[in-house]
Amino acid sequence: MTVDILNNIIATTLRNSTPLMLAALGGVFCQKARVFNIGLEGIMLIGAFSAICGVMLSGGSAWVGLIFAILCGMVFSLLFYLFAVKLSANQIITGIGLNLMASGLTAFLLRAVFDTKGALRATSMTALPTLKLSFLSKIPVIGGLFGELQLITIIALVMMIVTAVILKRMPIGAYTVAVGEMPDSVSTAGIKIHRVYLFDVLWSGALCACAGAYLSIVSVSSFTEDMVSGRGFTAFSALIFGNANPYAVCACSLLFGFVDAVGIKLELSRAAIPSSIIKMFPYILTVTALAVSCYMRQWKENHVSPKHR
């Protein structure tokens, strides 16, 4: 019984962590380039809505929904590039504006295009493929992690490695880090800074939209207004706490997903803790993680000697 509960919590952790990992990985390049993109929430919401639209327009193909979501997410992220990078608008204000715009735009299109309010469910949809490793299902912990993997979860794990490889081994990764640390020197070297920024923002848009698509076509197979429910901000917290390191970012996302899974399990078991308190767990951890991250950064600035900086 205990093994079943453990496997269930771990499986729930992986499901809850998948959109966080994708969105946080999407912000890695922006963060490395010193682009403060807090519009992850809005791009995820656009991705979730676009995925359902793609499914309905294609007659039920989840593949079309996923691809359509990624394309729409990239187009929407271009707005951030236009205002925050090209026009040098305040990045925080621009990100907040995109989040509000995504919320209002999806609610408007839900009524204007589909003549419905609140929620939209596809009448039929072919599910994305699932990797089932039945021989691992009975093993504690490992079975919960790898016994059954959704396609988008596999994409998230692959993107973790791909992001790390690009940052360490490919020119665009080196350019991104250089742009964040010494933009004037990069410009002097003849590198097109705005092209680097464009890549970073489009990468962010693609992965965040993929995270949103996971919510609407894998988790619940429908779209509801503001269904992202703060996951974009949680992903941004994982990004900051993980210091934009792909592996650390994914570990933080798994931690947030684990706390959420434990809260769900306690709520279902009718524990003595009120459900409102249980629902606060992920957000308490998010605030704590940000506070610890800020403290550690301040400590390093105050205690590391100029010689080692």
C-alpha positions in Angstrom: 0.0 0.0 0.0 2.8 2.4 0.9 4.6 1.6 -2.3 1.4 2.4 -4.3 1.0 5.7 -2.5 4.7 6.5 -3.2 4.4 5.7 -6.9 1.2 7.7 -7.1 2.8 10.8 -5.6 5.9 10.5 -7.8 3.7 10.0 -10.9 1.7 13.1 -9.9 4.9 15.0 -9.3 6.1 14.3 -12.8 2.7 15.3 -14.3 2.6 18.6 -12.3 6.3 19.3 -13.0 6.2 18.9 -16.8 4.6 22.3 -17.7 6.8 24.0 -15.1 10.0 22.4 -16.6 9.1 23.4 -20.1 8.2 27.0 -19.2 11.3 27.4 -17.0 13.6 26.0 -19.6 12.0 28.4 -22.1 13.1 31.3 -19.9 16.7 30.0 -19.5 18.1 31.7 -22.6 16.3 35.0 -21.8 17.7 35.0 -18.3 21.2 34.2 -19.6 20.9 37.2 -22.0 19.6 39.4 -19.1 16.2 39.7 -20.6 13.7 39.7 -17.7 10.8 37.8 -19.2 7.9 37.4 -16.8 5.5 37.0 -19.6 5.8 33.2 -19.3 2.3 33.0 -17.8 0.7 34.7 -20.7 2.5 32.7 -23.4 1.5 29.5 -21.6 -2.1 30.6 -21.7 -1.9 31.4 -25.4 -0.4 27.9 -25.9 -3.2 26.2 -24.0 -5.9 28.0 -26.0 -4.2 27.6 -29.4 -3.7 23.8 -28.7 -7.5 23.3 -28.3 -8.1 25.5 -31.4 -5.7 23.4 -33.4 -7.4 20.2 -32.2 -10.9 21.5 -33.2 -9.8 22.9 -36.5 -8.1 19.6 -37.5 -10.9 17.4 -36.5 -9.3 16.0 -33.3 -5.6 15.8 -34.0 -3.5 16.4 -30.9 -0.4 16.7 -33.0 -1.9 19.6 -35.0 -2.9 21.2 -31.7 0.6 20.9 -30.3 2.3 22.3 -33.4 -0.3 25.1 -33.7 0.2 26.0 -30.0 4.0 26.3 -30.5 3.6 28.5 -33.6 1.1 30.8 -31.8 3.3 31.0 -28.8 6.3 32.1 -30.9 4.2 34.7 -32.6 2.9 36.0 -29.3 6.4 36.1 -27.9 7.4 38.4 -30.7 5.3 41.1 -29.0 7.7 40.9 -26.1 10.7 41.1 -28.4 9.2 44.1 -30.2 8.4 46.2 -27.1 11.0 45.1 -24.6 14.0 44.6 -26.9 13.4 46.6 -30.1 11.7 49.6 -28.5 13.5 49.2 -25.1 10.3 49.4 -23.0 10.4 48.3 -19.4 10.7 44.5 -19.4 8.7 44.0 -16.3 5.8 46.2 -17.4 5.9 44.5 -20.8 5.7 41.1 -19.3 2.8 42.0 -17.0 1.0 43.6 -20.0 1.4 40.4 -22.1 0.0 38.3 -19.2 -3.0 40.6 -18.9 -3.4 40.7 -22.7 -3.3 36.9 -23.0 -6.0 36.6 -20.3 -8.3 39.1 -22.0 -7.6 37.9 -25.5 -8.3 34.2 -24.8 -11.5 35.1 -23.0 -12.6 37.3 -25.9 -11.8 34.7 -28.6 -13.6 32.0 -26.6 -16.8 34.1 -27.0 -16.2 35.6 -30.4 -15.0 32.5 -32.2 -16.6 29.6 -30.4 -19.6 31.3 -28.9 -19.0 29.9 -25.4 -18.1 31.2 -22.0 -15.7 29.8 -19.4 -14.6 26.6 -20.9 -14.1 24.9 -24.3 -13.9 21.1 -24.7 -12.9 19.3 -28.0 -15.7 16.9 -29.1 -13.1 14.3 -30.1 -9.3 14.1 -29.9 -6.7 11.5 -30.6 -4.3 11.4 -27.6 -0.6 12.0 -28.0 1.4 8.8 -27.7 2.6 7.5 -24.3 5.7 5.5 -23.6 4.9 2.6 -21.3 7.7 0.6 -19.6 5.6 -2.0 -17.9 8.7 -3.9 -16.6 9.5 -0.8 -14.4 6.0 -0.2 -13.1 6.5 -2.5 -10.0 9.8 -0.8 -8.9 9.3 1.8 -6.2 10.2 5.4 -7.2 11.6 4.4 -10.6 8.2 2.9 -11.6 6.4 6.1 -10.6 8.9 8.2 -12.6 9.4 6.1 -15.8 6.6 3.5 -15.8 4.5 5.7 -18.1 5.7 8.8 -19.8 3.6 11.3 -21.8 5.2 12.5 -25.1 5.4 16.1 -23.8 7.1 14.9 -20.6 9.7 13.2 -22.8 10.1 16.5 -24.7 10.7 18.3 -21.5 13.4 15.9 -20.4 15.0 16.1 -23.8 14.9 19.9 -23.8 16.7 19.9 -20.5 19.7 18.2 -22.2 19.3 20.1 -25.5 19.3 23.5 -23.6 22.5 22.5 -21.7 24.2 21.4 -24.8 23.3 24.6 -26.7 24.6 26.7 -23.9 27.9 24.9 -23.5 28.7 23.7 -27.0 27.0 25.8 -29.7 27.8 29.4 -30.8 24.3 30.7 -30.1 24.6 29.6 -26.5 28.0 31.4 -26.2 26.6 34.5 -27.8 23.6 34.5 -25.4 25.8 34.3 -22.4 28.2 37.0 -23.8 25.3 39.3 -24.6 24.1 39.0 -21.0 27.5 39.7 -19.5 29.2 42.2 -21.9 26.8 43.3 -24.7 29.1 46.2 -25.9 32.0 43.8 -26.5 29.7 41.4 -28.4 28.5 44.2 -30.6 32.1 45.4 -31.2 32.9 41.8 -32.3 30.3 42.1 -35.1 27.7 39.8 -33.6 24.1 40.8 -34.3 22.8 41.3 -30.7 19.2 41.6 -31.8 19.3 38.3 -33.6 20.5 36.7 -30.4 17.7 38.3 -28.5 15.2 37.1 -31.1 16.4 33.5 -30.8 16.1 33.7 -27.0 12.6 35.1 -27.1 11.3 32.7 -29.8 12.8 29.7 -27.9 11.0 30.9 -24.8 7.7 31.3 -26.7 8.0 27.8 -28.2 8.6 26.0 -24.9 6.1 28.0 -22.9 3.4 27.3 -25.5 4.3 23.6 -25.4 3.8 23.8 -21.6 0.4 25.4 -22.1 -0.5 22.8 -24.7 0.2 20.1 -22.1 -2.3 21.6 -19.7 -5.1 21.7 -22.3 -4.7 18.6 -24.4 -3.0 16.2 -22.0 -4.0 17.1 -18.4 -7.7 17.9 -18.9 -8.4 17.8 -22.7 -10.2 21.2 -22.5 -9.5 24.9 -22.2 -10.8 27.0 -19.3 -10.3 30.7 -18.8 -7.1 31.5 -16.9 -6.4 27.8 -16.6 -2.6 28.3 -16.2 -3.4 29.6 -12.7 0.0 31.0 -11.8 2.1 28.1 -13.1 4.0 30.6 -15.3 5.1 32.6 -12.2 6.0 29.3 -10.4 8.1 28.4 -13.4 9.8 31.8 -13.3 10.6 31.2 -9.6 12.2 27.8 -10.5 14.2 29.7 -13.2 15.5 32.2 -10.7 16.1 29.7 -7.9 17.9 27.4 -10.3 20.1 30.3 -11.5 19.2 29.6 -15.1 21.0 26.3 -15.0 19.0 23.8 -17.1 19.5 20.9 -14.6 19.0 23.0 -11.5 15.9 24.6 -13.1 14.4 21.2 -13.7 15.2 20.0 -10.2 13.5 23.1 -8.8 10.5 22.4 -11.0 10.3 18.8 -9.7 10.5 20.1 -6.2 7.5 22.4 -6.8 5.6 19.6 -8.5 6.3 17.3 -5.5 5.0 19.8 -3.0 1.9 20.2 -5.2 1.5 16.4 -5.4 1.8 16.0 -1.6 -0.8 18.7 -1.1 -3.2 17.0 -3.5 -2.7 13.6 -1.7 -3.4 15.2 1.7 -6.5 16.9 0.4 -7.8 13.6 -1.1 -7.0 11.7 2.1 -9.2 14.2 4.1 -6.3 15.1 6.4 -7.0 17.4 9.4 -5.2 20.2 7.5 -7.8 22.6 5.8 -7.8 22.3 2.0 -7.2 26.1 1.7 -3.9 25.6 3.6 -2.9 22.7 1.5 -3.4 24.7 -1.7 -1.0 27.3 -0.3 1.9 24.8 -0.2 3.3 25.4 -3.7 3.0 29.2 -3.3 4.7 29.2 0.1 7.5 27.2 -1.3 7.8 29.6 -4.3 8.1 32.6 -2.0 10.6 30.8 0.2 12.7 29.8 -2.8 12.8 33.3 -4.1 13.7 34.7 -0.6 16.5 32.1 -0.3 17.8 32.8 -3.8 17.9 36.6 -3.2 19.6 36.1 0.1 22.3 33.8 -1.4 22.9 36.3 -4.2 23.3 39.2 -1.8 25.6 37.1 0.4 27.9 36.3 -2.5 28.0 39.9 -3.5 29.0 40.9 0.0 31.5 38.1 0.8 33.2 37.3 -2.5 36.4 39.3 -2.8 36.8 41.5 -6.0 39.7 39.2 -7.0 37.4 36.2 -7.4 34.5 38.1 -9.0 
